[in-house]
Amino acid sequence: MDSLLPSALPQPLPAPATPVQLEALAADLRAAGLEPLRSSGELDQLAADGFVYSPVLQPLLQGRRAQLGVRAGSSQEVLAAAAACARHGVSLTLRGAGTGNYGQAIPLAGGLVLELSGMQRLLELDPRSGVFTAEAGILLGDLEQQLQARGRELRLLPSTVRSSSLAGYLAGGSSGIGSLRWGFLRDPGHLLGLEIVTVEANPRLLQLDAAEALAINHAYGCNGIITSATLASAAAVEWQQLVLEFPHWEQALTAAQQLPATALLLNMLCVLEAPVARLLPWPQGCPAATGTGHRLLLLAAPDALPALEALLPPLGGTLLWQAAQGTSRGIPLRELCWNHTTLHARSQNPAFTYLQLLLPQPEAPALAALRERWGDDVLWHLEAVRAQGQQRLACLPLVHWRGHEALDALITHATDLGCLLFNPHAITVEDGGLGGVDAAQVAAKARHDPAGLLNPGKLRGWLELA
Ligand SMILES: Cc1cc2nc3c(=O)[nH]c(=O)nc-3n(C[C@H](O)[C@H](O)[C@H](O)COP(=O)(O)OP(=O)(O)OC[C@H]3O[C@@H](n4cnc5c(N)ncnc54)[C@H](O)[C@@H]3O)c2cc1C
């Protein structure tokens, strides 16, 4: 089988802008009241991203950065920046907070990086339906606070909720806290509409309905600039954080399969194999993981607690710690799950990288085969999710980096066992998670970015047309 790991940047890529193009672009931006950012420090800051978690991507993306940056505070300013790029033929990469994992916001061919950090407002919340519209650059943590003040909450959140932006999550993210209940961001019913700006000499401000917005969702900003988004929300719950411990891995796995199949209202369930638990910081008051126990982290509704107490002894679990979300000190549980587990493990040992897989059903035989073959080289971290209406287990195993060949062999073994790969060592939208070319994404690029200026190199379907 061919390697799924890139060894070079996707091609063809446009040439970086010439000094003449850059000066003309900067002059147009200034004329529109926008201040171009061009110092080395500013451009380096705009080139940071979680690609460093991948030893495959790091050598390919390190040092890639924009030639100019700019921050917009309104749709009018976004229109002006898009027009200037189209006029001078300069490529344009969008950036939220830069917490993406695969270099999604890293420009492969220089050009302009546009941040919408001045667009931070919650514009509308319908108190009856809970449907809200917010500007692209709002930080998810701020959005969450404003929704909670009105009895609502976001259905899905990345573990980077405190630092990442709404448009960055829609264009780059996929799942996270809430996925156990609500599935994935691209599932119909979450994203109900988008306002976008096209990249043309006379850019258009378009209102897309849910069906049209799907092509922009998880497209790495390759086929439209999101300026605001309309989403469904959920009724706010006072989530309780619980840390459980199980002496045996099989018990923790059984609990991860059985708890989401009950009527308990849960928002996150994460299982950490003992060696992973030992690498993590724990909330104040929660015992540090020093032994051989496997940990299961839960966010549960208050009314789930009595039933959970009764369920735990037969499952073999013990409750180690409990606190309402927002009241505990130190690290909250939602910053121990999803890719935050990898973050903490890498802070102990930067030689760790990771994978993202959806396990086949039944999970136990596939996991047992993987654990047996890979031993201590792969440490297990599971996340309960709802995939196409079914409760499933995803995993983000920590992988000791032993080179491309070993990672390829692990991926081949996992996929041969029936695991679905969401490859965090890929550059294009398709190779990262979508699996194949989505004709609707490519068609949307042709409509909204006919010259192919948005985030060049990231949409394989478009490159294949070139
Ligand atoms: C420790 C860690 C934990 C994480 N946990 C999760 C998780 O639980 N779930 C998850 O899904 N992801 C997770 N991620 C990935 C990432 O944090 C999230 O997807 C995050 O929401 C991205 O938001 P951002 O503002 O940082 O986007 P950025 O990284 O800035 O951008 C992401 C993509 O969106 C595009 N984009 C940004 N703004 C716009 C716009 N206005 N219009 C069009 N395109 C735009 C960018 O070009 C880029 O391609 C994690 C990453 C790390 C490092």
The ligand as a MOL file (V3000), in Angstrom:
LIG
                    3D

  0  0  0     0  0            999 V3000
M  V30 BEGIN CTAB
M  V30 COUNTS 53 58 0 0 0
M  V30 BEGIN ATOM
M  V30 1 C -4.5800 20.7610 22.1180 0
M  V30 2 C -5.5680 20.7780 20.9960 0
M  V30 3 C -6.8350 20.2490 21.2000 0
M  V30 4 C -7.7820 20.2390 20.1480 0
M  V30 5 N -9.0150 19.6870 20.3490 0
M  V30 6 C -9.9020 19.6590 19.3230 0
M  V30 7 C -11.1910 19.0600 19.4920 0
M  V30 8 O -11.5640 18.6170 20.5740 0
M  V30 9 N -12.0090 19.0280 18.4110 0
M  V30 10 C -11.6560 19.5740 17.1990 0
M  V30 11 O -12.4500 19.5130 16.2530 0
M  V30 12 N -10.4720 20.1770 17.0370 0
M  V30 13 C -9.5900 20.2310 18.0530 0
M  V30 14 N -8.3810 20.8390 17.8800 0
M  V30 15 C -8.1070 21.5610 16.6350 0
M  V30 16 C -8.4830 23.0840 16.7560 0
M  V30 17 O -8.1210 23.5650 18.0240 0
M  V30 18 C -9.9580 23.3400 16.5910 0
M  V30 19 O -10.4710 22.7790 15.4240 0
M  V30 20 C -10.2280 24.8530 16.6450 0
M  V30 21 O -11.5850 25.0560 16.7910 0
M  V30 22 C -9.7030 25.6300 15.4650 0
M  V30 23 O -10.0400 26.9870 15.6670 0
M  V30 24 P -9.0060 28.1720 15.3810 0
M  V30 25 O -9.7140 29.4600 15.6040 0
M  V30 26 O -7.7570 27.9970 16.1510 0
M  V30 27 O -8.7640 27.9450 13.8380 0
M  V30 28 P -7.4200 28.0740 12.9850 0
M  V30 29 O -6.4510 27.0260 13.3970 0
M  V30 30 O -6.9470 29.4740 12.9900 0
M  V30 31 O -7.9910 27.7310 11.5390 0
M  V30 32 C -8.5080 26.4740 11.2460 0
M  V30 33 C -8.9230 26.4530 9.7620 0
M  V30 34 O -10.0210 27.3210 9.6040 0
M  V30 35 C -9.7770 28.2630 8.5600 0
M  V30 36 N -10.4700 29.5100 8.9230 0
M  V30 37 C -10.2640 30.2910 10.0110 0
M  V30 38 N -11.0860 31.3480 9.9910 0
M  V30 39 C -11.8360 31.2380 8.8570 0
M  V30 40 C -12.8580 32.0260 8.2600 0
M  V30 41 N -13.2700 33.1700 8.8200 0
M  V30 42 N -13.4090 31.5880 7.1050 0
M  V30 43 C -12.9980 30.4310 6.5090 0
M  V30 44 N -12.0290 29.6650 7.0270 0
M  V30 45 C -11.4540 30.0500 8.1830 0
M  V30 46 C -8.2650 28.4050 8.5210 0
M  V30 47 O -7.8010 28.8320 7.2570 0
M  V30 48 C -7.8340 26.9810 8.8290 0
M  V30 49 O -7.8230 26.2370 7.6430 0
M  V30 50 C -7.4240 20.8180 18.9060 0
M  V30 51 C -6.1570 21.3650 18.7140 0
M  V30 52 C -5.2260 21.3410 19.7380 0
M  V30 53 C -3.8660 21.9440 19.5000 0
M  V30 END ATOM
M  V30 BEGIN BOND
M  V30 1 1 1 2
M  V30 2 1 2 3
M  V30 3 2 2 52
M  V30 4 2 3 4
M  V30 5 1 4 5
M  V30 6 1 4 50
M  V30 7 2 5 6
M  V30 8 1 6 7
M  V30 9 1 6 13
M  V30 10 2 7 8
M  V30 11 1 7 9
M  V30 12 1 9 10
M  V30 13 2 10 11
M  V30 14 1 10 12
M  V30 15 2 12 13
M  V30 16 1 13 14
M  V30 17 1 14 15
M  V30 18 1 14 50
M  V30 19 1 15 16
M  V30 20 1 16 17
M  V30 21 1 16 18
M  V30 22 1 18 19
M  V30 23 1 18 20
M  V30 24 1 20 21
M  V30 25 1 20 22
M  V30 26 1 22 23
M  V30 27 1 23 24
M  V30 28 2 24 25
M  V30 29 1 24 26
M  V30 30 1 24 27
M  V30 31 1 27 28
M  V30 32 2 28 29
M  V30 33 1 28 30
M  V30 34 1 28 31
M  V30 35 1 31 32
M  V30 36 1 32 33
M  V30 37 1 33 34
M  V30 38 1 33 48
M  V30 39 1 34 35
M  V30 40 1 35 36
M  V30 41 1 35 46
M  V30 42 1 36 37
M  V30 43 1 36 45
M  V30 44 2 37 38
M  V30 45 1 38 39
M  V30 46 1 39 40
M  V30 47 2 39 45
M  V30 48 1 40 41
M  V30 49 2 40 42
M  V30 50 1 42 43
M  V30 51 2 43 44
M  V30 52 1 44 45
M  V30 53 1 46 47
M  V30 54 1 46 48
M  V30 55 1 48 49
M  V30 56 2 50 51
M  V30 57 1 51 52
M  V30 58 1 52 53
M  V30 END BOND
M  V30 END CTAB
M  END
